[in-house]
Amino acid sequence: MRRTPFQYLLVTSAILILARCGSDSGDSRASDSEDAAAPVWQAEGGAKVLKISPRTYVGGSVQVKVSGFFEVDGSQSLNKPASITDDDHTWIQYGVSGAPELNVLFTNSQSMAESGVTIGVGPYTVTAANTSGECRTNFDVGPTTMSGHFSCTGSTGYNKTTSQMGKVNIEVKFNAIS
């Protein structure tokens, strides 16, 4: 069976996120009424959990700046069909995963107490998580809104054309409306 670039990106992202589980860094917070009652709680080991109620997303955008062994400075609109919070998991997609244009995926798992972001453009991909140690994070969750900020230094990126890894710094600001 032949694998698509999206499948490789998805598997690589999952492996990098899972490999980084366990350390505690970042600042997760929430506001607004419905989700503000208990949006962040302390998980075993001290990691902060971001609670997002089940919803679908209808609008939003992301601003991305990557510097290091590859450079990106751009924005992208929400991919509505690919953006959802269901049970304990959230996927908010901007652009099309695996496309040559800028694409960004925000993920959140309440059970793993982890939020992450994957940025792809052309042959380059970088994944960072709030538990990885190199990121500072900030989130706001409301009944119909979600926004976040990742500021990461020394995240590991991948060039699938050369099969080489490298370090990058990232700034990601995103919002989504449900």
DRENKOL-747758 format. One record per residue: residue number from 1; x, y, z of N, C-alpha, C, O in turn. Coordinates in Angstrom, 3 decimals, padded with zeros to 6 digits. Layout:
N
resi,n_c1,n_c2,n_c3,ca_c1,ca_c2,ca_c3,c_c1,c_c2,c_c3,o_c1,o_c2,o_c3
NUM,X,Y,Z,X,Y,Z,X,Y,Z,X,Y,Z
...
! end
This chain:
178
resi,n_c1,n_c2,n_c3,ca_c1,ca_c2,ca_c3,c_c1,c_c2,c_c3,o_c1,o_c2,o_c3
1,000.846,-001.178,000.000,000.000,000.000,000.000,000.889,001.238,000.000,001.793,001.348,000.828
2,000.650,002.147,-000.894,001.421,003.387,-000.992,000.872,004.412,-000.004,-000.340,004.603,000.095
3,001.759,005.058,000.714,001.370,006.048,001.716,001.416,007.441,001.090,002.287,007.738,000.272
4,000.470,008.287,001.486,000.423,009.661,000.995,001.298,010.546,001.886,001.602,010.172,003.018
5,001.707,011.723,001.380,002.478,012.644,002.223,001.731,013.022,003.499,002.347,013.207,004.548
6,000.393,013.137,003.414,-000.397,013.469,004.607,-000.248,012.384,005.668,-000.121,012.695,006.852
7,-000.263,011.112,005.258,-000.122,010.019,006.223,001.243,010.072,006.897,001.338,009.858,008.106
8,002.300,010.353,006.143,003.625,010.469,006.741,003.682,011.640,007.721,004.264,011.522,008.799
9,003.075,012.776,007.345,003.045,013.947,008.220,002.289,013.628,009.506,002.739,013.977,010.597
10,001.145,012.967,009.378,000.336,012.626,010.536,001.078,011.685,011.469,001.070,011.891,012.683
11,001.721,010.656,010.928,002.466,009.695,011.752,003.663,010.378,012.412,003.910,010.177,013.601
12,004.405,011.181,011.654,005.556,011.890,012.212,005.121,012.824,013.332,005.773,012.889,014.375
13,004.020,013.550,013.125,003.512,014.456,014.157,003.124,013.702,015.417,003.458,014.122,016.525
14,002.425,012.597,015.250,001.998,011.805,016.410,003.200,011.266,017.177,003.210,011.290,018.407
15,004.204,010.783,016.467,005.399,010.245,017.124,006.115,011.341,017.900,006.506,011.135,019.049
16,006.290,012.511,017.276,006.977,013.609,017.957,006.201,014.079,019.182,006.795,014.363,020.222
17,004.890,014.162,019.065,004.087,014.590,020.212,004.173,013.563,021.328,004.379,013.928,022.485
18,004.021,012.291,021.002,004.086,011.248,022.030,005.470,011.162,022.654,005.591,010.900,023.850
19,006.504,011.376,021.871,007.869,011.302,022.399,008.148,012.411,023.399,009.024,012.276,024.254
20,007.416,013.492,023.295,007.667,014.643,024.166,006.774,014.656,025.401,006.855,015.588,026.202
21,005.932,013.656,025.575,005.032,013.605,026.736,005.821,013.493,028.027,006.870,012.850,028.082
22,005.297,014.132,029.067,005.853,013.911,030.392,006.491,015.103,031.050,006.424,015.201,032.275
23,007.105,016.017,030.329,007.685,017.178,030.999,006.619,018.248,031.115,005.656,018.260,030.348
24,006.789,019.152,032.080,005.783,020.185,032.315,006.365,021.549,032.001,007.347,021.970,032.614
25,005.762,022.235,031.050,006.148,023.613,030.764,004.957,024.334,030.206,003.961,023.705,029.849
26,005.037,025.631,030.124,003.986,026.416,029.509,002.967,026.893,030.516,002.961,026.490,031.679
27,002.112,027.759,030.034,001.056,028.335,030.847,-000.233,028.200,030.073,-000.408,028.849,029.042
28,-001.131,027.374,030.548,-002.428,027.212,029.911,-003.464,027.881,030.793,-003.518,027.631,031.997
29,-004.293,028.738,030.190,-005.345,029.372,030.962,-006.569,029.483,030.077,-006.480,029.349,028.856
30,-007.704,029.727,030.695,-008.937,029.850,029.930,-009.802,030.941,030.529,-009.612,031.351,031.674
31,-010.767,031.408,029.728,-011.693,032.413,030.222,-013.044,032.208,029.577,-013.225,031.281,028.787
32,-013.983,033.056,029.902,-015.357,033.060,029.436,-016.195,032.106,030.261,-015.664,031.285,031.010
33,-017.505,032.215,030.121,-018.404,031.556,031.056,-018.472,030.045,030.972,-018.067,029.384,031.928
34,-018.955,029.459,029.900,-019.213,028.019,029.854,-017.993,027.180,030.196,-018.074,026.307,031.059
35,-016.873,027.422,029.544,-015.674,026.625,029.773,-014.840,027.154,030.924,-013.896,026.486,031.347
36,-015.158,028.336,031.447,-014.327,028.929,032.487,-014.509,028.267,033.845,-013.661,028.431,034.721
37,-015.591,027.527,034.041,-015.836,026.905,035.339,-014.676,026.011,035.757,-014.246,026.067,036.909
38,-014.164,025.194,034.855,-013.045,024.313,035.183,-012.261,023.963,033.928,-012.055,022.779,033.659
39,-011.807,024.957,033.138,-011.162,024.650,031.870,-009.752,024.094,032.009,-009.282,023.382,031.122
40,-009.073,024.404,033.100,-007.702,023.932,033.277,-007.624,023.253,034.634,-007.992,023.842,035.650
41,-007.146,022.015,034.652,-006.947,021.330,035.916,-005.606,020.639,035.890,-005.037,020.396,034.825
42,-005.112,020.329,037.049,-003.790,019.736,037.197,-003.894,018.224,037.023,-004.642,017.563,037.745
43,-003.149,017.678,036.069,-003.122,016.230,035.855,-002.025,015.620,036.714,-001.214,016.337,037.301
44,-002.004,014.284,036.784,-000.919,013.609,037.486,000.406,014.054,036.895,000.520,014.200,035.678
45,001.396,014.271,037.724,002.693,014.730,037.248,002.770,016.239,037.111,003.833,016.767,036.781
46,001.659,016.962,037.359,001.698,018.414,037.363,001.373,019.092,036.050,001.296,020.320,036.019
47,001.174,018.349,034.944,000.873,018.982,033.664,-000.509,019.630,033.726,-001.423,019.087,034.346
48,-000.660,020.777,033.091,-001.937,021.483,033.070,-002.773,020.990,031.903,-002.269,020.818,030.793
49,-004.060,020.764,032.165,-004.974,020.244,031.162,-005.861,021.377,030.645,-006.462,022.110,031.430
50,-005.937,021.513,029.327,-006.797,022.492,028.690,-008.110,021.801,028.331,-008.120,020.876,027.519
51,-009.215,022.244,028.929,-010.515,021.638,028.692,-011.279,022.470,027.667,-011.479,023.670,027.851
52,-011.705,021.812,026.578,-012.477,022.458,025.521,-013.741,021.627,025.321,-013.660,020.420,025.097
53,-014.896,022.261,025.400,-016.157,021.540,025.244,-016.333,021.074,023.787,-015.780,021.687,022.874
54,-017.102,019.991,023.567,-017.339,019.501,022.200,-017.938,020.601,021.317,-018.856,021.309,021.730
55,-017.404,020.733,020.096,-017.868,021.761,019.163,-017.268,021.544,017.793,-016.295,020.806,017.635
56,-017.858,022.195,016.800,-017.263,022.291,015.471,-016.892,023.756,015.271,-017.457,024.640,015.914
57,-015.947,024.006,014.384,-015.432,025.362,014.191,-015.846,025.881,012.817,-015.806,025.147,011.830
58,-016.246,027.158,012.762,-016.781,027.739,011.533,-015.956,028.902,010.994,-016.218,029.391,009.895
59,-014.966,029.346,011.753,-014.142,030.459,011.298,-012.903,030.590,012.152,-012.831,030.057,013.260
60,-011.926,031.309,011.620,-010.710,031.555,012.365,-009.511,031.673,011.448,-009.598,031.449,010.241
61,-008.387,032.032,012.051,-007.154,032.177,011.278,-005.947,031.934,012.177,-006.054,031.873,013.401
62,-004.809,031.800,011.530,-003.554,031.582,012.235,-002.483,032.482,011.626,-002.454,032.688,010.413
63,-001.611,033.013,012.464,-000.432,033.784,012.059,000.779,032.965,012.494,000.848,032.537,013.646
64,001.731,032.740,011.598,002.885,031.881,011.871,004.172,032.572,011.450,004.253,033.177,010.382
65,005.166,032.468,012.306,006.511,032.922,011.955,007.486,031.840,012.416,007.527,031.491,013.595
66,008.271,031.314,011.472,009.278,030.293,011.753,010.611,030.838,011.277,010.710,031.357,010.165
67,011.644,030.723,012.115,012.994,031.111,011.713,013.957,030.029,012.157,013.757,029.374,013.180
68,014.989,029.856,011.381,015.977,028.823,011.674,016.414,028.183,010.377,016.713,028.875,009.404
69,016.453,026.851,010.361,016.925,026.195,009.141,015.910,026.283,008.011,016.243,025.988,006.863
70,014.670,026.686,008.316,013.734,027.112,007.277,012.940,028.299,007.794,012.827,028.498,009.004
71,012.385,029.093,006.874,011.725,030.348,007.218,010.280,030.340,006.706,010.009,029.924,005.579
72,009.367,030.805,007.550,007.964,030.973,007.173,007.459,032.218,007.888,007.751,032.416,009.068
73,006.717,033.043,007.197,006.062,034.191,007.804,004.764,034.379,007.035,004.757,034.976,005.958
74,003.658,033.867,007.590,002.405,033.946,006.855,001.200,033.654,007.711,001.288,033.479,008.926
75,000.064,033.607,007.028,-001.197,033.338,007.703,-001.997,032.353,006.868,-001.706,032.121,005.695
76,-003.008,031.783,007.500,-003.853,030.802,006.827,-005.232,030.827,007.479,-005.359,031.142,008.663
77,-006.256,030.496,006.708,-007.633,030.454,007.209,-007.984,029.061,007.709,-007.344,028.070,007.357
78,-009.017,029.016,008.538,-009.497,027.764,009.111,-009.998,026.817,008.026,-010.675,027.233,007.086
79,-009.661,025.556,008.166,-010.198,024.480,007.335,-011.386,023.915,008.119,-011.209,023.064,008.990
80,-012.599,024.392,007.807,-013.791,024.056,008.589,-014.050,022.552,008.708,-014.278,022.077,009.821
81,-014.025,021.779,007.615,-014.346,020.353,007.748,-013.337,019.571,008.598,-013.659,018.497,009.106
82,-012.142,020.092,008.752,-011.093,019.363,009.479,-010.923,019.857,010.913,-009.945,019.497,011.568
83,-011.849,020.674,011.416,-011.682,021.301,012.729,-012.841,020.937,013.647,-013.999,021.253,013.372
84,-012.498,020.253,014.762,-013.531,019.745,015.660,-012.955,019.482,017.049,-011.775,019.162,017.191
85,-013.792,019.618,018.061,-013.488,019.113,019.391,-014.545,018.065,019.681,-015.741,018.352,019.624
86,-014.110,016.854,019.992,-015.011,015.747,020.270,-014.460,014.980,021.455,-013.311,014.540,021.436
87,-015.266,014.819,022.473,-014.841,014.163,023.706,-013.625,014.874,024.257,-013.712,016.040,024.643
88,-012.499,014.196,024.300,-011.311,014.735,024.968,-010.263,015.244,023.981,-009.182,015.657,024.402
89,-010.553,015.225,022.682,-009.561,015.620,021.673,-010.041,016.795,020.830,-011.225,016.920,020.518
90,-009.087,017.654,020.472,-009.348,018.802,019.608,-008.367,018.789,018.450,-007.172,018.558,018.637
91,-008.883,019.041,017.246,-008.072,019.238,016.053,-008.587,020.504,015.386,-009.743,020.556,014.968
92,-007.745,021.519,015.283,-008.120,022.741,014.571,-007.094,022.921,013.465,-005.916,023.170,013.720
93,-007.570,022.789,012.224,-006.699,022.783,011.045,-006.833,024.087,010.278,-007.942,024.564,010.038
94,-005.694,024.662,009.894,-005.636,025.851,009.052,-004.930,025.451,007.771,-003.825,024.911,007.813
95,-005.559,025.712,006.630,-005.012,025.233,005.377,-005.268,023.741,005.258,-006.095,023.185,005.980
96,-004.545,023.089,004.333,-004.740,021.666,004.068,-003.483,020.903,004.463,-002.398,021.176,003.949
97,-003.627,019.961,005.361,-002.496,019.160,005.830,-001.791,018.493,004.656,-002.435,017.903,003.788
98,-000.478,018.589,004.636,000.320,017.964,003.586,000.434,018.770,002.309,001.158,018.371,001.397
99,-000.263,019.898,002.217,-000.215,020.737,001.016,001.116,021.485,000.953,001.766,021.672,001.982
100,001.528,021.913,-000.239,002.763,022.685,-000.341,002.656,024.076,000.294,003.673,024.673,000.646
101,001.429,024.596,000.441,001.233,025.889,001.083,001.275,025.711,002.597,001.200,024.595,003.109
102,001.396,026.832,003.299,001.394,026.830,004.749,000.158,026.111,005.271,-000.960,026.384,004.833
103,000.365,025.193,006.209,-000.735,024.521,006.890,-000.339,024.314,008.340,000.813,024.008,008.646
104,-001.305,024.485,009.226,-001.045,024.437,010.662,-002.145,023.610,011.313,-003.323,023.766,010.991
105,-001.756,022.735,012.225,-002.709,021.924,012.968,-002.475,022.121,014.456,-001.386,021.848,014.960
106,-003.507,022.599,015.166,-003.479,022.673,016.613,-004.168,021.426,017.133,-005.248,021.071,016.660
107,-003.557,020.756,018.103,-004.161,019.576,018.724,-004.192,019.751,020.230,-003.349,020.437,020.808
108,-005.168,019.124,020.851,-005.263,019.132,022.303,-005.824,017.794,022.756,-006.794,017.291,022.189
109,-005.211,017.226,023.774,-005.700,016.008,024.397,-005.822,016.256,025.888,-004.824,016.482,026.573
110,-007.059,016.211,026.391,-007.258,016.396,027.823,-006.658,015.244,028.614,-006.032,015.474,029.648
111,-006.836,013.999,028.151,-006.342,012.847,028.897,-004.822,012.809,028.973,-004.267,012.292,029.943
112,-004.139,013.348,027.962,-002.673,013.379,027.968,-002.134,014.694,028.518,-000.921,014.854,028.646
113,-003.016,015.641,028.845,-002.628,016.968,029.344,-001.628,017.617,028.398,-000.602,018.143,028.828
114,-001.941,017.574,027.091,-000.993,018.093,026.110,-001.694,018.834,024.982,-002.710,018.380,024.456
115,-001.130,019.987,024.618,-001.536,020.740,023.442,-000.318,020.852,022.539,000.808,021.006,023.011
116,-000.557,020.774,021.235,000.557,020.844,020.307,000.194,021.596,019.051,-000.975,021.872,018.781
117,001.222,021.923,018.287,001.026,022.595,017.015,002.007,021.982,016.013,003.179,021.768,016.321
118,001.503,021.706,014.815,002.330,021.208,013.726,002.223,022.199,012.580,001.124,022.564,012.162
119,003.373,022.631,012.074,003.436,023.592,010.975,004.089,022.896,009.792,005.152,022.289,009.926
120,003.449,022.988,008.634,004.014,022.414,007.419,003.990,023.432,006.305,003.058,024.228,006.190
121,005.024,023.398,005.485,005.078,024.220,004.275,006.094,023.563,003.345,007.245,023.337,003.720
122,005.648,023.261,002.128,006.544,022.569,001.199,007.089,021.309,001.831,006.323,020.515,002.377
123,008.407,021.102,001.773,008.985,019.877,002.335,009.260,019.956,003.834,009.774,018.996,004.408
124,008.935,021.064,004.478,009.299,021.272,005.884,008.128,021.035,006.827,006.985,021.377,006.525
125,008.441,020.437,007.984,007.446,020.211,009.036,008.109,020.422,010.382,009.246,019.999,010.593
126,007.398,021.079,011.301,007.870,021.207,012.675,006.674,020.974,013.592,005.572,021.458,013.334
127,006.908,020.228,014.663,005.880,019.959,015.661,006.399,020.385,017.023,007.540,020.095,017.380
128,005.562,021.070,017.778,005.939,021.501,019.119,004.758,021.264,020.043,003.605,021.285,019.614
129,005.057,021.038,021.318,004.004,020.763,022.298,004.247,021.558,023.573,005.369,021.969,023.865
130,003.167,021.765,024.328,003.307,022.505,025.579,004.094,021.710,026.615,004.521,022.280,027.620
131,004.297,020.429,026.405,005.051,019.600,027.348,006.486,019.359,026.905,007.215,018.628,027.575
132,006.910,019.953,025.801,008.221,019.638,025.230,009.385,020.370,025.877,010.537,019.987,025.675
133,009.115,021.403,026.640,010.184,022.126,027.300,010.678,023.339,026.555,011.263,024.229,027.172
134,010.468,023.417,025.238,010.963,024.576,024.494,009.868,025.608,024.221,010.142,026.647,023.622
135,008.639,025.342,024.648,007.525,026.237,024.325,006.913,026.894,025.555,006.821,026.307,026.633
136,006.502,028.132,025.343,005.626,028.826,026.288,004.286,028.943,025.575,004.226,029.312,024.402
137,003.217,028.628,026.288,001.898,028.641,025.674,000.930,029.477,026.495,001.126,029.707,027.688
138,-000.113,029.920,025.822,-001.165,030.688,026.467,-002.448,030.413,025.686,-002.451,030.509,024.458
139,-003.533,030.075,026.374,-004.787,029.754,025.710,-005.947,030.483,026.371,-005.935,030.738,027.575
140,-006.945,030.812,025.565,-008.224,031.350,026.038,-009.317,030.503,025.411,-009.367,030.335,024.193
141,-010.196,029.969,026.259,-011.298,029.146,025.782,-012.598,029.754,026.278,-012.760,029.998,027.473
142,-013.515,029.995,025.369,-014.833,030.505,025.726,-015.905,029.603,025.154,-015.589,028.615,024.492
143,-017.154,029.916,025.392,-018.247,029.088,024.901,-018.275,028.954,023.377,-018.673,027.910,022.858
144,-017.860,029.996,022.658,-017.872,029.940,021.191,-016.546,030.363,020.575,-016.460,030.542,019.360
145,-015.520,030.525,021.387,-014.219,030.955,020.871,-013.092,030.127,021.465,-013.227,029.525,022.530
146,-011.997,030.113,020.757,-010.779,029.444,021.203,-009.626,030.214,020.580,-009.639,030.489,019.380
147,-008.628,030.567,021.387,-007.437,031.213,020.832,-006.219,030.717,021.590,-006.315,030.258,022.728
148,-005.087,030.818,020.942,-003.873,030.347,021.588,-002.635,030.976,021.009,-002.660,031.588,019.941
149,-001.539,030.810,021.744,-000.243,031.346,021.350,000.842,030.353,021.748,000.910,029.936,022.904
150,001.677,029.980,020.809,002.860,029.159,021.056,004.080,030.009,020.739,004.158,030.603,019.664
151,005.021,030.073,021.651,006.304,030.716,021.426,007.355,029.673,021.791,007.538,029.353,022.966
152,008.046,029.143,020.777,008.946,028.012,021.000,010.337,028.311,020.456,010.490,028.864,019.367
153,011.339,027.937,021.232,012.739,028.131,020.849,013.405,026.769,020.745,013.353,025.972,021.682
154,014.030,026.505,019.607,014.774,025.261,019.433,013.925,024.050,019.149,014.306,022.936,019.510
155,012.768,024.233,018.502,011.930,023.093,018.114,012.600,022.355,016.957,013.317,022.950,016.152
156,012.354,021.068,016.893,012.961,020.248,015.844,012.059,020.223,014.623,010.875,019.898,014.718
157,012.630,020.569,013.471,011.920,020.546,012.201,012.503,019.487,011.292,013.612,019.004,011.519
158,011.750,019.123,010.252,012.160,018.055,009.339,011.999,018.505,007.899,010.983,019.095,007.533
159,013.014,018.221,007.079,012.978,018.472,005.642,012.847,017.118,004.964,013.818,016.365,004.897
160,011.639,016.791,004.450,011.433,015.468,003.870,012.158,015.290,002.538,012.342,014.156,002.097
161,012.570,016.363,001.893,013.332,016.245,000.654,014.747,015.729,000.922,015.257,014.892,000.177
162,015.381,016.234,001.993,016.759,015.836,002.313,016.836,014.832,003.463,017.908,014.305,003.760
163,015.703,014.569,004.105,015.648,013.691,005.290,016.541,014.209,006.418,017.087,013.424,007.193
164,016.686,015.526,006.506,017.504,016.148,007.541,016.625,016.838,008.574,015.571,017.385,008.250
165,017.077,016.801,009.822,016.417,017.505,010.915,017.177,018.800,011.173,018.365,018.903,010.867
166,016.489,019.782,011.733,017.118,021.043,012.088,016.310,021.739,013.159,015.198,021.321,013.481
167,016.868,022.799,013.709,016.204,023.548,014.780,015.585,024.825,014.227,016.146,025.473,013.344
168,014.420,025.174,014.761,013.729,026.400,014.379,013.111,027.030,015.616,012.901,026.368,016.632
169,012.827,028.308,015.514,012.058,029.039,016.513,010.711,029.345,015.888,010.638,029.691,014.709
170,009.639,029.221,016.669,008.316,029.462,016.109,007.499,030.402,016.986,007.638,030.415,018.209
171,006.658,031.173,016.349,005.619,032.004,016.966,004.336,031.670,016.232,004.253,031.832,015.015
172,003.337,031.204,016.963,002.048,030.861,016.371,000.952,031.513,017.206,000.891,031.327,018.421
173,000.092,032.274,016.546,-001.089,032.853,017.175,-002.288,032.396,016.358,-002.332,032.602,015.145
174,-003.258,031.779,017.019,-004.425,031.286,016.284,-005.711,031.616,017.039,-005.716,031.863,018.245
175,-006.808,031.608,016.263,-008.133,031.757,016.850,-009.099,030.915,016.048,-008.893,030.662,014.861
176,-010.158,030.483,016.713,-011.206,029.703,016.058,-012.541,030.055,016.692,-012.631,030.302,017.895
177,-013.571,030.074,015.864,-014.918,030.408,016.306,-015.807,029.204,016.051,-015.757,028.599,014.980
178,-016.617,028.863,017.039,-017.538,027.726,016.859,-018.980,028.204,016.843,-019.896,027.395,016.702
! end
